[in-house]
Amino acid sequence: MDFTPNDDHELIADAVAKRCADFGDEYWASCDEEHRFPWEFYGAMAEDGWLGMALPEEYGGGGRGITEAAILMREVAKSGAAMNGCSAMHLTVFGLQPVVKFGNDRLKETYLPRAAAGDLHVAFGVTEPNAGTDTSQISTRATRQDDGSWRISGQKIWTTKALESEVILILVRTGTDPDDRFGGLTLFLADMDPDHVEIRPTKKLGRNAVTTGETFYDDLPVEDWRMVGEEGRGFHHILSGINPERILIAAEAIGIGEAALRRAVDYAGEREVFGRPIGANQALSHPLADAYARLQAAWQMVLLAGWRYDNGLSCGEAANTAKYLAAEAGFMAADRAMQTHGGVGYASEYHVERYWREARLMRIAPVSQEMTLNYLAQNVLGLPRSY
């Protein structure tokens, strides 16, 4: 890796920050409170070409790597958009990577240009009520028809952008061998056809501008060419999107932490108690300085993970480490921002409570901190599995 400042990366960060400046904290607070998708923000990011930056140039994308996408998502979160802004766009930015790598020409030619232009909203369907993080237990099934097409029936939960999306990248069971838990899974890019798909929005703590829902599939028809990659290889294909997801989620967690820290530092410098700014008290300044150091360290791990992915190197260890450290650092910064503000931090008008709610999500999704540590313990340290 080269630690020399990268002019191109700095230009990306500056351009994204300037665009996001048009959408301040009040905009995001209103979207969250009203459960309103940020269409104006999404349109602006699409107009500037940011949604397709990591998609191949031949399909209208920017042809950039996951490192550049991480810089993009960090700046979005850092602007105050937090997860409401990031979740509106990050499935388009990275979620179609399995299609890029394994999709047939028709699939790529039909959907990637639309995704790059911001004209296609994509949802992601993996988690199920009885499966959770144990993907091998997925029961939503696709059944082949006489004409070669498929029909999907079952249920998914925690489907982000379910209401807004036209298509869903969905992992389903096609195999019949009960002992072949992973080999019987297949990936499709299916339509969210309202005649066959029911969506029930989930009430949740935060990130309310972007829908999360339970989705129910009743004989959803899917043409054969909509299969991503090979039948029975869906789990392996979807792994190509997991490491980029970890990297971008880590970048977003850091951005939220930086947004919270910025407000905390400003408040600590202005708020006077007992005749001096509260930031002069080491009981407040040291935790904020510690939060800054942890965010900076986590960002270096994000850059390492992105660099390894973009250079075709194994990056599972780096991506999971980045996600773990960034989720901890981002939430710690948000929590310390709340503490620095004291009672007013609990008030919505100061916005740190929104950062706090959204930063907390990163310690759970897309995978819990405990499962991230399980990965490192088993795959890096070589310790035995406990499950």
C-alpha positions as CSV (number, residue, x, y, z in Angstrom):
1,M,0.0,0.0,0.0
2,D,1.1,3.6,-0.7
3,F,0.3,6.0,2.1
4,T,1.0,9.1,-0.1
5,P,-2.1,11.3,-0.3
6,N,-4.1,10.2,-3.3
7,D,-5.3,13.3,-5.2
8,D,-8.1,11.3,-6.9
9,H,-9.4,10.0,-3.6
10,E,-9.4,13.5,-2.2
11,L,-11.3,14.9,-5.2
12,I,-13.9,12.1,-4.7
13,A,-14.3,13.0,-1.0
14,D,-14.5,16.7,-1.7
15,A,-17.1,16.3,-4.5
16,V,-19.3,14.0,-2.4
17,A,-19.1,16.3,0.6
18,K,-20.1,19.3,-1.5
19,R,-23.1,17.5,-3.0
20,C,-24.2,16.2,0.4
21,A,-24.0,19.7,1.9
22,D,-27.2,20.5,0.1
23,F,-28.9,18.0,2.4
24,G,-28.4,19.0,6.0
25,D,-29.4,17.5,9.3
26,E,-32.9,19.0,9.2
27,Y,-33.5,17.3,5.9
28,W,-32.5,13.9,7.3
29,A,-34.3,14.4,10.5
30,S,-37.6,15.1,8.7
31,C,-37.1,12.1,6.4
32,D,-36.5,9.9,9.4
33,E,-39.5,11.3,11.4
34,E,-41.9,11.1,8.4
35,H,-40.6,7.7,7.3
36,R,-40.0,9.3,3.9
37,F,-37.5,8.0,1.4
38,P,-34.9,10.7,0.5
39,W,-35.9,10.9,-3.2
40,E,-34.3,14.3,-3.7
41,F,-30.9,13.1,-2.3
42,Y,-31.1,9.9,-4.3
43,G,-31.8,11.8,-7.5
44,A,-28.9,14.2,-6.8
45,M,-26.4,11.3,-6.3
46,A,-27.7,9.6,-9.4
47,E,-27.4,12.7,-11.4
48,D,-23.7,13.1,-10.4
49,G,-23.0,9.4,-11.3
50,W,-22.1,8.2,-7.8
51,L,-24.5,5.3,-7.7
52,G,-22.7,3.5,-10.5
53,M,-19.1,4.3,-9.5
54,A,-18.2,0.7,-8.7
55,L,-20.0,-0.8,-11.8
56,P,-18.1,-1.6,-15.0
57,E,-17.7,1.3,-17.5
58,E,-19.1,-0.9,-20.3
59,Y,-22.5,-0.7,-18.5
60,G,-22.4,3.0,-17.8
61,G,-20.6,2.8,-14.5
62,G,-17.5,4.5,-13.2
63,G,-15.3,1.4,-13.2
64,R,-13.9,2.3,-9.8
65,G,-13.1,0.0,-6.9
66,I,-14.5,-0.8,-3.5
67,T,-11.9,1.6,-2.0
68,E,-13.4,4.5,-3.9
69,A,-16.9,3.3,-2.9
70,A,-15.9,3.3,0.7
71,I,-14.7,6.9,0.4
72,L,-18.0,7.7,-1.1
73,M,-20.1,6.1,1.6
74,R,-18.0,7.5,4.4
75,E,-18.6,11.0,3.1
76,V,-22.3,10.4,2.8
77,A,-22.6,9.2,6.4
78,K,-20.2,11.9,7.6
79,S,-22.4,14.6,6.1
80,G,-25.1,13.8,8.7
81,A,-27.1,11.6,6.3
82,A,-25.9,8.6,8.4
83,M,-27.6,5.3,7.6
84,N,-30.7,6.9,6.1
85,G,-28.5,8.3,3.3
86,C,-26.2,5.3,3.0
87,S,-29.0,2.7,2.9
88,A,-30.8,4.6,0.2
89,M,-27.9,4.0,-2.2
90,H,-25.4,1.3,-1.0
91,L,-27.3,-1.7,-2.4
92,T,-26.9,-0.1,-5.8
93,V,-23.3,0.8,-5.2
94,F,-22.2,-2.7,-4.2
95,G,-25.2,-5.1,-4.0
96,L,-25.0,-6.1,-7.7
97,Q,-21.5,-7.3,-7.5
98,P,-22.6,-11.0,-7.8
99,V,-24.4,-10.0,-11.1
100,V,-21.2,-8.3,-12.3
101,K,-19.1,-11.3,-11.5
102,F,-21.4,-14.2,-12.3
103,G,-24.4,-12.9,-14.2
104,N,-25.1,-13.8,-17.9
105,D,-24.8,-11.1,-20.6
106,R,-28.5,-10.6,-20.9
107,L,-28.8,-10.0,-17.1
108,K,-25.9,-7.6,-17.1
109,E,-27.0,-5.7,-20.2
110,T,-30.6,-5.4,-18.9
111,Y,-30.0,-4.2,-15.4
112,L,-26.5,-2.8,-14.8
113,P,-27.0,0.3,-17.1
114,R,-30.2,1.1,-15.2
115,A,-28.5,0.6,-11.9
116,A,-25.6,2.9,-12.9
117,A,-28.1,5.6,-14.0
118,G,-30.0,5.4,-10.7
119,D,-33.1,4.2,-12.5
120,L,-33.1,0.8,-10.8
121,H,-33.7,0.2,-7.1
122,V,-32.5,-3.1,-5.7
123,A,-33.4,-5.0,-2.6
124,F,-31.5,-7.9,-1.0
125,G,-33.3,-11.0,0.3
126,V,-31.3,-13.5,2.3
127,T,-32.4,-13.5,6.0
128,E,-35.4,-15.6,7.0
129,P,-37.3,-15.9,10.3
130,N,-36.0,-19.4,11.1
131,A,-32.5,-19.0,9.5
132,G,-31.0,-15.8,10.7
133,T,-27.2,-15.9,10.3
134,D,-27.4,-19.6,9.6
135,T,-27.8,-19.3,5.8
136,S,-27.7,-23.1,5.4
137,Q,-31.3,-23.2,6.9
138,I,-32.9,-21.1,4.2
139,S,-36.2,-22.6,3.3
140,T,-37.7,-20.2,0.7
141,R,-37.9,-22.3,-2.4
142,A,-37.7,-21.9,-6.2
143,T,-39.4,-24.7,-8.1
144,R,-38.5,-25.3,-11.8
145,Q,-41.5,-25.2,-14.2
146,D,-42.0,-27.3,-17.4
147,D,-41.0,-24.3,-19.6
148,G,-37.7,-23.9,-17.7
149,S,-38.8,-20.9,-15.6
150,W,-39.0,-20.9,-11.8
151,R,-41.6,-20.1,-9.2
152,I,-40.5,-18.7,-5.8
153,S,-42.5,-19.2,-2.6
154,G,-41.5,-18.4,1.0
155,Q,-40.6,-15.5,3.3
156,K,-37.7,-13.1,3.9
157,I,-37.2,-10.6,6.7
158,W,-35.0,-7.5,7.1
159,T,-35.4,-6.7,3.4
160,T,-34.0,-3.2,3.0
161,K,-35.7,-0.9,0.4
162,A,-38.5,-3.5,-0.1
163,L,-41.1,-0.8,-0.8
164,E,-38.9,1.2,-3.2
165,S,-37.3,-1.6,-5.2
166,E,-38.3,-3.0,-8.5
167,V,-36.1,-6.1,-8.2
168,I,-34.6,-8.2,-5.5
169,L,-31.4,-10.2,-5.4
170,I,-32.8,-13.2,-3.6
171,L,-31.1,-16.4,-2.3
172,V,-33.5,-19.5,-2.4
173,R,-33.3,-23.2,-2.1
174,T,-33.5,-25.2,-5.3
175,G,-31.9,-28.5,-4.2
176,T,-33.7,-31.4,-2.6
177,D,-30.8,-33.1,-0.8
178,P,-31.3,-32.3,2.9
179,D,-27.6,-33.0,3.6
180,D,-26.5,-30.5,0.9
181,R,-27.2,-27.4,3.0
182,F,-25.2,-24.9,1.0
183,G,-25.0,-26.6,-2.4
184,G,-28.8,-26.5,-2.9
185,L,-29.0,-22.7,-2.8
186,T,-29.4,-20.6,-6.0
187,L,-29.4,-16.8,-6.6
188,F,-31.9,-14.9,-8.7
189,L,-32.5,-11.3,-9.6
190,A,-36.3,-11.4,-9.4
191,D,-39.1,-8.8,-9.9
192,M,-40.9,-7.5,-6.8
193,D,-44.2,-8.2,-8.6
194,P,-47.0,-7.0,-6.3
195,D,-49.3,-9.7,-7.6
196,H,-47.0,-12.3,-6.0
197,V,-45.1,-10.3,-3.3
198,E,-46.5,-8.9,-0.1
199,I,-44.5,-6.4,1.9
200,R,-45.0,-5.6,5.5
201,P,-42.9,-2.7,6.8
202,T,-41.0,-3.4,10.1
203,K,-41.3,-0.8,12.9
204,K,-37.8,-0.1,14.1
205,L,-35.6,2.1,16.3
206,G,-34.0,4.1,13.6
207,R,-33.1,4.5,9.9
208,N,-36.8,5.1,9.2
209,A,-36.4,7.0,5.9
210,V,-35.6,3.6,4.3
211,T,-38.1,0.8,4.6
212,T,-37.1,-2.5,6.1
213,G,-39.8,-5.2,5.6
214,E,-41.0,-8.7,5.8
215,T,-41.5,-10.0,2.3
216,F,-43.8,-12.9,1.4
217,Y,-43.5,-14.7,-2.0
218,D,-46.4,-16.6,-3.4
219,D,-45.5,-18.4,-6.6
220,L,-43.4,-15.5,-7.9
221,P,-42.6,-16.2,-11.5
222,V,-38.9,-15.9,-12.5
223,E,-37.6,-16.5,-16.0
224,D,-34.6,-18.8,-16.3
225,W,-32.2,-16.1,-17.5
226,R,-32.7,-14.2,-14.3
227,M,-30.6,-16.8,-12.4
228,V,-27.3,-15.3,-11.3
229,G,-24.5,-17.7,-12.0
230,E,-25.0,-21.5,-11.7
231,E,-27.9,-23.4,-10.1
232,G,-26.9,-24.6,-6.6
233,R,-23.9,-22.2,-6.4
234,G,-25.9,-19.3,-5.1
235,F,-24.2,-19.3,-1.6
236,H,-20.8,-19.2,-3.2
237,H,-21.8,-16.4,-5.6
238,I,-23.2,-14.3,-2.9
239,L,-19.9,-14.4,-1.0
240,S,-18.5,-12.1,-3.6
241,G,-20.8,-9.4,-2.2
242,I,-20.2,-10.1,1.4
243,N,-16.7,-8.7,1.8
244,P,-17.5,-5.5,-0.1
245,E,-20.5,-5.1,2.1
246,R,-18.4,-5.4,5.2
247,I,-16.0,-2.8,3.9
248,L,-18.7,-0.3,3.0
249,I,-20.6,-0.8,6.2
250,A,-17.4,-0.1,8.1
251,A,-16.9,3.1,6.1
252,E,-20.4,4.2,7.0
253,A,-20.0,3.4,10.7
254,I,-16.9,5.6,10.7
255,G,-18.7,8.4,8.9
256,I,-21.5,8.4,11.5
257,G,-18.9,8.5,14.3
258,E,-17.2,11.5,12.6
259,A,-20.5,13.3,12.3
260,A,-21.3,12.8,15.9
261,L,-17.8,13.7,17.0
262,R,-18.0,16.9,15.0
263,R,-21.1,18.0,16.8
264,A,-19.6,17.0,20.2
265,V,-16.5,19.0,19.6
266,D,-18.4,22.1,18.5
267,Y,-20.7,21.8,21.6
268,A,-17.8,21.2,24.0
269,G,-16.0,24.3,22.7
270,E,-19.1,26.6,23.0
271,R,-20.9,25.3,26.1
272,E,-19.7,27.1,29.2
273,V,-20.3,25.8,32.8
274,F,-18.5,27.1,35.9
275,G,-17.0,29.9,33.8
276,R,-15.2,27.8,31.2
277,P,-16.0,25.7,28.1
278,I,-16.8,22.1,29.1
279,G,-14.3,20.9,26.5
280,A,-11.5,22.2,28.9
281,N,-12.4,19.3,31.2
282,Q,-10.4,16.2,30.5
283,A,-13.3,14.1,31.6
284,L,-14.9,15.2,28.3
285,S,-11.9,16.0,26.1
286,H,-10.1,12.7,26.6
287,P,-13.0,10.5,25.6
288,L,-13.5,12.6,22.5
289,A,-9.8,12.4,21.6
290,D,-9.9,8.6,22.2
291,A,-13.0,8.4,19.9
292,Y,-11.1,10.3,17.2
293,A,-8.1,8.0,17.5
294,R,-10.2,4.8,17.2
295,L,-12.1,6.2,14.2
296,Q,-8.8,7.0,12.4
297,A,-7.4,3.5,13.1
298,A,-10.5,1.8,11.9
299,W,-10.4,3.9,8.7
300,Q,-6.9,2.6,8.0
301,M,-8.2,-1.0,8.2
302,V,-11.0,-0.1,5.8
303,L,-8.5,1.2,3.3
304,L,-6.4,-2.0,3.7
305,A,-9.4,-4.2,3.2
306,G,-10.5,-2.2,0.1
307,W,-7.0,-2.3,-1.3
308,R,-6.8,-6.0,-1.0
309,Y,-10.2,-6.6,-2.6
310,D,-9.5,-4.2,-5.5
311,N,-6.1,-6.0,-6.1
312,G,-7.7,-9.4,-6.2
313,L,-6.2,-10.6,-2.9
314,S,-8.0,-12.5,-0.1
315,C,-9.6,-9.9,2.1
316,G,-12.0,-11.8,4.5
317,E,-9.7,-11.2,7.5
318,A,-9.3,-7.5,6.7
319,A,-12.9,-6.9,5.8
320,N,-14.3,-8.5,9.0
321,T,-11.7,-6.8,11.1
322,A,-12.6,-3.4,9.6
323,K,-16.3,-4.0,10.2
324,Y,-15.7,-5.0,13.8
325,L,-13.4,-2.1,14.7
326,A,-15.5,0.5,12.8
327,A,-18.8,-0.5,14.3
328,E,-17.3,-0.3,17.8
329,A,-15.5,3.0,17.1
330,G,-18.6,4.6,15.4
331,F,-21.0,3.7,18.2
332,M,-18.4,4.8,20.8
333,A,-18.1,8.2,19.2
334,A,-21.9,8.6,19.0
335,D,-22.3,7.5,22.6
336,R,-19.6,9.9,23.8
337,A,-21.2,12.7,21.7
338,M,-24.5,12.0,23.6
339,Q,-22.6,12.2,26.9
340,T,-20.9,15.4,26.0
341,H,-24.2,17.1,25.2
342,G,-25.6,15.9,28.5
343,G,-29.4,16.2,28.7
344,V,-29.8,18.1,25.5
345,G,-28.2,15.2,23.7
346,Y,-31.5,13.4,24.2
347,A,-33.3,16.1,22.3
348,S,-33.9,15.5,18.6
349,E,-32.9,19.1,17.7
350,Y,-29.2,18.4,18.4
351,H,-29.3,15.3,16.1
352,V,-26.8,13.3,18.1
353,E,-29.6,11.0,19.3
354,R,-30.2,10.1,15.6
355,Y,-26.6,9.4,15.0
356,W,-26.6,7.3,18.2
357,R,-29.6,5.2,17.0
358,E,-28.1,4.6,13.6
359,A,-24.6,3.9,14.8
360,R,-26.0,1.2,17.1
361,L,-27.3,-0.6,14.1
362,M,-23.8,-1.3,12.8
363,R,-23.0,-3.5,15.7
364,I,-25.9,-5.8,14.6
365,A,-26.1,-5.6,10.9
366,P,-25.3,-6.9,8.4
367,V,-23.7,-9.4,10.8
368,S,-23.4,-9.2,14.6
369,Q,-20.1,-8.3,16.2
370,E,-20.2,-11.8,17.8
371,M,-20.4,-13.6,14.5
372,T,-17.6,-11.3,13.1
373,L,-15.4,-12.5,16.0
374,N,-16.4,-16.1,15.3
375,Y,-15.1,-15.7,11.8
376,L,-11.8,-14.3,13.0
377,A,-11.5,-16.9,15.8
378,Q,-12.2,-19.9,13.4
379,N,-10.7,-18.8,10.1
380,V,-7.7,-16.7,11.3
381,L,-6.8,-18.1,14.7
382,G,-7.8,-21.7,13.8
383,L,-9.9,-22.2,16.9
384,P,-12.7,-24.8,16.9
385,R,-16.3,-23.9,16.1
386,S,-18.8,-23.7,18.9
387,Y,-21.8,-24.2,16.7
